[in-house]
Amino acid sequence: MARPLVSPRGPVADVGALEAQGADGSRAR
């Protein structure tokens, strides 16, 4: 899961994936 933040689908897509797992920890927002 070492995909870049800037993906062809858009940064939000990757951030959403990380957010779903809580790996990013920005779910508190």
Protein Blocks (a to p, Z undefined) as FASTA:
>chain_A
ZZcfbdfkojklmmmmmmmnomnopmmZZ
